[in-house]
């Protein structure tokens, strides 16, 4: 539990990222963050799989909702489920593709949030975790997107 909240602790980072080698610089260097996002996106475009299943979960002090799971073939979402709050409302921006994950990371970096950190998969280079803290001194405003990708044949 986080600070006595009913939300569970976030899942650990992938083992390869546990030492934060793949974490980007702190938000004080937004230029470096954006450059790294661009570099990783270019690698994803060149080397990423054409078919994959993507599961995106939201961790927060709010209603984390139902994780979104989508099957992607090329640039198209073939099927999708989840991605909504417990009451059925949309969970937030649609994060059904890796391209949308990169767009959300870029949006967060360009926002007024005081802290944004992004971790990448060391092999496929997509964002596995996007952590956004809108106000460092404020409790309960943090939001983290966690992505899990399974390559499909």
PyMOL commands that set and color helices and strands:
alter all, ss='L'
color gray80, all
select helices_A, chain A and resi 15-17+27-47+98-110
alter helices_A, ss='H'
color red, helices_A
select strands_A, chain A and resi 51-60+68-73+76-81+115-120+127-133+142-151
alter strands_A, ss='S'
color yellow, strands_A
deselect
rebuild
show_as cartoon
